[in-house]
Structure formats: C-alpha cells, structure tokens
C-alpha cells in the first residue's frame, strides 16, 4: 500500500509488478545517464571559450548524434515490448472474476462457483473507523486465492471505468458494451487497495 513520503513504487505482490518495477528502474537509469551527459555538455559549452569547427559542421558528428539516440531507444523498446506481451498473456486461469464498473461502486461475480454476486461500495467518510482508510475501504471486499492464475473480466454499465490495483500491477479499462480481460498471479498474501483510475463522473 502507498504510504506517506513514498518516493518509489508500491511493494510488488505479483510477478508482473516485479517486472514493471525492473523496467521502470532500467528506463530511469538510461534517463539519468542521458540527463547527466546533456548537462555535462551544456556546462562545458557554457564555460568553454574555444570553438571547434568540426564539431559545428561535420558529417561524423551528425552521424553519431543520429545513430546514438536510435541505439538508446532500442535499449528501451525491446524490454518494453517483451513486458507488453507478457502482460497480455493469459495462462489457464484457475478462477475468473467478472468486474462491472458503476458510478460510484463495483459489482463482482464469481462465475466459477455458485454464481456469487455482490456490490462493493466505498465506505463514507463519516462512517469510517479509526483504522480504516478514507476513499479506499469498502463494505464488501473481493477475496482472491494466492499462487493461482486469476482472470479478471472487466466491463462497465454506464461510463468508462478503470479497475486498478497498483500492488498487483493491474489496470484494466472497463468500457460499456466491451469485455476486457487480464491475468495475474498473487504471490504474497495481504490486503491490497485499488481505485478507479479514470475520471468516471
């Protein structure tokens, strides 16, 4: 769960979120190197009194600053594509949860068992206990198994919603008339909070 003054991402509770964190760190390292290099060149250019005519008008330098950014982009693109396909992969789910977004609550259906259906409403601020979290706690929580492949089917009844649980690395858009799905595995027990990540009102 996100805490005060947390500068990083939430702790991972699924293999997909671990991969997302690794990709974030990989990309951030490349961006830091680019920023340091550009900053160094700008400082040197500012304090340097000499002019190199081959640096200003030279075919070699033109080739270098065209090819180098392309290579850097490849170092970002290949891990990104790998992760993109990994996130869309569906692996023989052991349980399916259907999620329907409404203004301002979610409906859930466990269709693998005895057709269990329930609505999950956010607890109003004036009814919260001292150990509850404002705008996060609900009256009916979803219970999902650990170390099992879980498929989530997401749709909406009225406007566009987005079912999101950051600790699991899951974000699926719920669109009226369309059924979206994703797959994940929870590898750590716990209570995970999510919200609608869409301006749905």
Residue frames as qw, qx, qy, qz and C-alpha x, y, z in Angstrom:
[[0.000, 0.888, 0.459, 0.000, 0.00, 0.00, 0.00],
 [0.348, 0.616, -0.045, 0.705, 1.19, 3.52, -0.69],
 [0.525, -0.613, -0.393, 0.441, 2.45, 5.40, 2.37],
 [0.022, -0.990, -0.024, 0.135, 3.35, 8.99, 3.21],
 [0.059, -0.844, 0.477, 0.239, 6.51, 10.36, 1.56],
 [0.804, 0.014, 0.564, 0.187, 6.91, 7.24, -0.59],
 [0.140, 0.702, -0.385, -0.583, 9.18, 8.21, -3.47],
 [0.017, -0.215, 0.909, 0.357, 9.22, 4.79, -5.13],
 [0.595, -0.120, -0.552, -0.572, 6.59, 2.38, -6.36],
 [0.773, -0.377, 0.245, -0.447, 4.49, 0.21, -4.06],
 [0.345, -0.361, 0.867, 0.009, 5.90, -3.13, -2.95],
 [0.499, 0.185, -0.664, -0.525, 5.27, -5.82, -5.53],
 [0.618, -0.085, 0.654, -0.428, 2.76, -8.59, -4.80],
 [0.867, 0.391, 0.287, -0.114, 2.79, -10.27, -8.22],
 [0.685, -0.091, 0.433, 0.579, 5.44, -11.33, -10.74],
 [0.373, 0.712, 0.387, 0.452, 4.02, -8.84, -13.28],
 [0.197, -0.978, -0.022, -0.062, 4.52, -5.93, -10.89],
 [0.677, -0.506, 0.327, 0.422, 8.10, -7.09, -10.25],
 [0.599, 0.279, 0.465, 0.590, 8.75, -6.95, -14.00],
 [0.111, 0.901, 0.275, 0.317, 7.17, -3.48, -14.20],
 [0.447, -0.870, 0.123, 0.168, 9.43, -2.26, -11.38],
 [0.699, -0.208, 0.422, 0.538, 12.51, -3.72, -13.11],
 [0.445, 0.569, 0.431, 0.540, 11.54, -1.98, -16.36],
 [0.138, -0.974, -0.142, -0.111, 10.95, 1.30, -14.51],
 [0.573, -0.699, 0.263, 0.339, 14.40, 1.11, -12.91],
 [0.669, 0.104, 0.482, 0.556, 16.03, 0.17, -16.24],
 [0.281, 0.764, 0.364, 0.454, 14.43, 3.13, -18.04],
 [0.314, -0.948, -0.039, 0.027, 15.18, 5.51, -15.18],
 [0.675, -0.438, 0.324, 0.498, 18.86, 4.56, -15.30],
 [0.522, 0.366, 0.456, 0.621, 19.00, 5.33, -19.03],
 [0.019, 0.906, 0.287, 0.312, 17.25, 8.68, -18.49],
 [0.510, -0.818, 0.089, 0.249, 19.66, 9.63, -15.68],
 [0.662, -0.152, 0.399, 0.615, 22.64, 8.85, -17.93],
 [0.343, 0.620, 0.429, 0.560, 21.18, 10.98, -20.74],
 [0.213, -0.953, -0.184, -0.113, 20.45, 13.84, -18.35],
 [0.611, -0.639, 0.208, 0.419, 23.99, 13.77, -16.89],
 [0.605, 0.115, 0.450, 0.646, 25.54, 13.67, -20.38],
 [0.180, 0.767, 0.382, 0.484, 23.44, 16.57, -21.71],
 [0.385, -0.917, -0.085, 0.053, 24.03, 18.58, -18.52],
 [0.671, -0.412, 0.282, 0.548, 27.77, 18.00, -18.76],
 [0.485, 0.351, 0.449, 0.663, 27.83, 19.09, -22.42],
 [0.019, -0.896, -0.314, -0.314, 25.81, 22.23, -21.65],
 [0.508, -0.824, 0.058, 0.247, 28.12, 23.23, -18.78],
 [0.650, -0.193, 0.385, 0.626, 31.22, 22.61, -20.89],
 [0.347, 0.590, 0.451, 0.572, 29.74, 24.60, -23.76],
 [0.201, -0.947, -0.231, -0.099, 28.90, 27.48, -21.43],
 [0.491, -0.804, 0.217, 0.258, 32.38, 27.77, -19.91],
 [0.723, 0.016, 0.429, 0.542, 34.42, 26.88, -23.00],
 [0.081, 0.780, -0.082, -0.615, 35.85, 29.86, -24.91],
 [0.101, -0.338, 0.744, 0.567, 37.03, 27.89, -27.95],
 [0.754, 0.393, 0.118, -0.512, 35.02, 26.85, -30.99],
 [0.436, -0.178, 0.827, 0.307, 35.64, 23.58, -32.82],
 [0.449, 0.385, -0.287, -0.754, 34.62, 24.00, -36.45],
 [0.325, 0.085, -0.908, -0.249, 34.46, 20.20, -36.99],
 [0.033, 0.286, 0.850, -0.441, 32.01, 19.88, -34.10],
 [0.336, 0.480, 0.228, -0.778, 29.69, 22.54, -35.53],
 [0.699, 0.536, -0.155, -0.447, 29.77, 21.39, -39.16],
 [0.021, -0.439, 0.890, 0.125, 30.93, 17.83, -39.54],
 [0.733, 0.032, -0.486, -0.475, 29.40, 14.76, -41.12],
 [0.464, 0.063, -0.837, 0.283, 30.89, 12.43, -38.50],
 [0.085, 0.053, 0.604, -0.790, 29.25, 14.20, -35.57],
 [0.596, 0.078, -0.126, -0.789, 25.92, 14.29, -37.47],
 [0.685, 0.046, -0.702, -0.191, 26.08, 10.50, -37.90],
 [0.286, 0.021, -0.800, 0.528, 26.94, 10.00, -34.22],
 [0.223, 0.130, 0.497, -0.828, 24.09, 12.08, -32.83],
 [0.676, 0.094, -0.290, -0.670, 21.64, 10.39, -35.19],
 [0.686, 0.066, -0.722, -0.061, 22.66, 6.77, -34.51],
 [0.174, 0.125, -0.751, 0.625, 23.29, 7.07, -30.76],
 [0.481, -0.009, 0.337, -0.809, 19.69, 8.09, -29.84],
 [0.783, 0.122, -0.400, -0.461, 18.38, 5.26, -32.06],
 [0.543, 0.134, -0.794, 0.238, 20.50, 2.73, -30.16],
 [0.091, -0.075, 0.622, -0.774, 19.36, 4.15, -26.83],
 [0.653, 0.041, 0.019, -0.756, 15.73, 3.86, -27.93],
 [0.735, 0.121, -0.640, -0.191, 16.30, 0.21, -28.83],
 [0.290, 0.102, -0.801, 0.513, 17.53, -0.44, -25.28],
 [0.361, 0.072, 0.454, -0.812, 14.18, 0.89, -24.06],
 [0.667, 0.179, -0.269, -0.672, 11.96, -0.59, -26.81],
 [0.557, 0.135, -0.814, -0.095, 12.98, -4.27, -26.57],
 [0.106, -0.095, -0.837, 0.528, 12.33, -4.67, -22.80],
 [0.401, 0.189, 0.222, -0.868, 9.13, -2.66, -23.22],
 [0.654, 0.170, -0.485, -0.555, 7.81, -4.93, -26.00],
 [0.402, 0.050, -0.900, 0.163, 8.73, -8.05, -24.01],
 [0.065, 0.155, 0.677, -0.717, 6.82, -6.72, -21.00],
 [0.500, 0.184, -0.077, -0.843, 3.86, -5.65, -23.14],
 [0.659, 0.082, -0.660, -0.352, 3.39, -9.18, -24.48],
 [0.298, -0.006, -0.861, 0.411, 3.97, -10.67, -21.03],
 [0.244, 0.122, 0.448, -0.851, 1.18, -8.53, -19.55],
 [0.635, 0.193, -0.182, -0.725, -1.31, -9.65, -22.22],
 [0.383, 0.158, -0.903, -0.109, -0.61, -13.36, -21.85],
 [0.748, -0.277, 0.140, -0.587, -3.47, -15.49, -20.44],
 [0.251, 0.321, -0.908, 0.094, -2.31, -18.71, -18.72],
 [0.533, -0.267, -0.791, -0.137, -5.06, -21.24, -17.95],
 [0.246, -0.444, 0.335, -0.794, -6.81, -19.36, -15.13],
 [0.243, -0.166, -0.927, 0.232, -7.99, -21.33, -12.11],
 [0.009, 0.654, 0.617, -0.438, -10.57, -18.66, -11.19],
 [0.165, 0.420, 0.390, 0.803, -12.42, -15.98, -13.14],
 [0.078, -0.572, -0.497, 0.647, -13.79, -12.81, -11.57],
 [0.202, 0.619, 0.482, 0.586, -16.18, -10.62, -13.56],
 [0.242, -0.434, -0.295, 0.816, -15.99, -6.96, -12.59],
 [0.153, 0.707, 0.528, 0.446, -18.61, -4.38, -13.59],
 [0.254, -0.092, -0.215, 0.939, -17.97, -0.69, -13.02],
 [0.083, -0.802, -0.559, -0.193, -20.78, 1.63, -11.95],
 [0.064, 0.510, -0.204, 0.833, -20.91, 5.19, -10.74],
 [0.062, 0.777, -0.561, 0.279, -19.69, 5.01, -7.85],
 [0.703, -0.345, 0.589, -0.200, -19.25, 1.32, -6.99],
 [0.265, 0.366, -0.838, -0.307, -18.12, -2.03, -8.43],
 [0.898, -0.047, 0.163, -0.407, -20.12, -5.22, -8.92],
 [0.004, -0.478, 0.874, 0.087, -18.36, -8.58, -8.77],
 [0.918, 0.067, -0.013, -0.392, -19.38, -12.04, -9.99],
 [0.267, -0.409, 0.871, 0.057, -17.61, -15.31, -9.16],
 [0.767, 0.264, -0.204, -0.549, -18.95, -17.40, -12.04],
 [0.397, 0.338, -0.853, 0.007, -16.77, -20.47, -11.40],
 [0.020, 0.036, 0.883, -0.467, -18.75, -21.47, -8.32],
 [0.077, 0.562, 0.814, -0.127, -22.40, -20.97, -7.35],
 [0.144, 0.652, 0.350, 0.657, -22.77, -17.65, -9.22],
 [0.397, -0.619, -0.384, 0.559, -21.84, -15.46, -6.28],
 [0.234, 0.627, 0.228, 0.707, -22.62, -11.80, -6.99],
 [0.376, -0.723, -0.388, 0.431, -22.21, -8.73, -4.78],
 [0.233, 0.876, 0.058, 0.418, -21.73, -4.97, -4.93],
 [0.651, -0.255, -0.253, 0.668, -18.78, -3.21, -3.33],
 [0.002, 0.930, 0.193, 0.312, -19.44, 0.34, -2.13],
 [0.384, 0.358, -0.400, 0.752, -16.89, 2.75, -0.72],
 [0.408, -0.598, -0.594, 0.352, -17.46, 3.44, 2.99],
 [0.044, 0.897, 0.147, 0.415, -18.49, 7.09, 3.51],
 [0.342, 0.451, -0.455, 0.687, -16.03, 9.24, 5.44],
 [0.431, -0.480, 0.278, -0.712, -18.43, 9.80, 8.34],
 [0.940, -0.201, -0.005, -0.276, -18.80, 6.01, 8.88],
 [0.670, 0.439, -0.538, 0.262, -15.10, 5.09, 8.82],
 [0.792, -0.575, -0.119, 0.169, -13.47, 3.55, 11.88],
 [0.235, -0.898, 0.317, 0.197, -10.12, 4.87, 13.15],
 [0.522, -0.357, 0.692, 0.348, -8.13, 2.09, 11.48],
 [0.638, 0.553, 0.522, 0.118, -9.80, 2.47, 8.06],
 [0.343, -0.179, 0.338, 0.858, -8.52, 4.35, 5.04],
 [0.351, 0.658, 0.232, -0.624, -10.52, 7.19, 3.52],
 [0.565, 0.622, -0.249, -0.481, -11.54, 6.66, -0.14],
 [0.264, 0.405, -0.866, -0.128, -10.05, 3.14, -0.09],
 [0.189, 0.023, 0.928, -0.319, -12.05, 0.92, 2.29],
 [0.491, -0.093, -0.510, -0.700, -15.23, -0.75, 1.03],
 [0.698, -0.243, 0.347, -0.578, -18.11, -2.62, 2.62],
 [0.959, 0.072, 0.267, -0.059, -17.60, -5.88, 0.65],
 [0.096, -0.704, 0.624, 0.325, -14.05, -6.88, -0.27],
 [0.845, 0.373, -0.330, -0.195, -13.03, -9.23, -3.08],
 [0.641, -0.499, 0.583, 0.013, -11.23, -12.36, -1.87],
 [0.737, 0.559, -0.351, -0.143, -8.81, -13.99, -4.32],
 [0.949, -0.255, 0.075, 0.170, -6.52, -17.03, -3.90],
 [0.150, -0.822, 0.498, 0.231, -2.76, -16.80, -3.66],
 [0.237, -0.378, 0.840, 0.309, -0.40, -18.63, -6.07],
 [0.509, 0.433, 0.743, 0.031, -3.20, -19.24, -8.58],
 [0.138, 0.106, 0.455, 0.873, -3.72, -17.78, -12.03],
 [0.173, 0.615, 0.571, -0.516, -6.62, -15.31, -11.82],
 [0.191, 0.334, 0.535, 0.752, -8.50, -13.91, -14.81],
 [0.091, 0.527, 0.404, -0.742, -10.38, -10.64, -14.43],
 [0.202, 0.508, 0.634, 0.547, -13.12, -9.75, -16.92],
 [0.099, -0.448, -0.285, 0.842, -13.88, -6.04, -16.76],
 [0.094, 0.540, 0.573, 0.610, -16.77, -4.08, -18.24],
 [0.022, 0.132, 0.327, -0.936, -18.87, -1.05, -17.29],
 [0.147, 0.589, 0.791, -0.074, -22.56, -0.36, -17.03],
 [0.097, 0.914, 0.313, -0.238, -22.58, 3.41, -17.60],
 [0.237, 0.932, -0.271, -0.050, -19.33, 5.28, -18.36],
 [0.720, 0.414, -0.483, 0.276, -15.67, 4.32, -18.85],
 [0.665, -0.709, 0.213, -0.095, -14.04, 2.97, -15.68],
 [0.546, 0.549, -0.604, 0.189, -10.59, 1.55, -14.95],
 [0.880, -0.467, -0.046, -0.068, -10.12, -1.29, -12.43],
 [0.424, 0.667, -0.473, 0.390, -6.70, -0.77, -10.86],
 [0.804, -0.589, 0.024, 0.080, -4.68, -2.46, -8.10],
 [0.252, 0.868, -0.421, 0.074, -1.17, -0.92, -8.13],
 [0.473, -0.546, 0.686, -0.086, 0.49, -3.54, -5.88],
 [0.786, 0.144, 0.601, 0.026, -0.51, -6.25, -8.38],
 [0.149, -0.320, 0.551, 0.756, 0.46, -4.25, -11.47],
 [0.207, 0.461, 0.836, 0.214, -3.10, -4.47, -12.82],
 [0.207, 0.462, 0.110, -0.855, -5.01, -1.75, -14.67],
 [0.204, 0.293, 0.849, 0.390, -7.88, -2.71, -16.97],
 [0.256, 0.058, -0.081, -0.962, -10.29, -0.32, -18.64],
 [0.247, 0.409, 0.860, -0.181, -13.99, -1.06, -18.26],
 [0.168, 0.136, -0.327, -0.920, -15.95, 0.20, -21.25],
 [0.634, 0.269, 0.458, -0.563, -19.73, -0.15, -21.71],
 [0.825, 0.480, -0.002, -0.299, -20.51, -2.86, -24.27],
 [0.582, 0.570, -0.567, 0.124, -16.97, -4.24, -24.26],
 [0.887, -0.458, 0.057, -0.010, -15.39, -7.03, -22.19],
 [0.325, 0.736, -0.552, 0.220, -11.69, -6.62, -21.39],
 [0.935, -0.340, -0.098, 0.026, -9.60, -9.22, -19.61],
 [0.192, 0.732, -0.599, 0.262, -6.29, -9.57, -17.87],
 [0.915, -0.157, -0.363, 0.076, -4.45, -12.26, -16.00],
 [0.026, 0.719, -0.525, 0.455, -2.31, -12.13, -12.85],
 [0.785, -0.192, -0.562, 0.178, -0.94, -14.21, -10.01],
 [0.359, -0.833, 0.204, -0.369, -0.73, -13.04, -6.40],
 [0.757, 0.173, -0.551, 0.306, 2.48, -14.34, -4.81],
 [0.200, 0.115, -0.579, 0.782, 2.18, -12.61, -1.43],
 [0.240, -0.647, -0.723, -0.001, -0.78, -12.64, 0.96],
 [0.176, -0.184, -0.233, 0.939, -2.19, -9.31, 2.04],
 [0.204, 0.780, 0.525, -0.273, -4.83, -6.64, 1.76],
 [0.357, 0.018, 0.392, 0.848, -4.44, -4.71, -1.49],
 [0.213, 0.703, 0.371, -0.568, -6.25, -1.49, -2.23],
 [0.327, 0.204, 0.583, 0.716, -7.30, -0.30, -5.64],
 [0.216, 0.594, 0.276, -0.724, -9.29, 2.53, -7.12],
 [0.597, 0.681, 0.404, 0.128, -10.93, 3.53, -10.36],
 [0.436, -0.380, 0.247, 0.778, -8.14, 5.22, -12.32],
 [0.173, 0.435, 0.575, 0.671, -10.49, 7.06, -14.64],
 [0.183, 0.123, 0.232, -0.947, -12.38, 10.32, -14.34],
 [0.072, -0.271, -0.924, -0.260, -15.66, 8.43, -14.40],
 [0.009, -0.665, -0.651, 0.366, -18.14, 11.05, -13.29]]
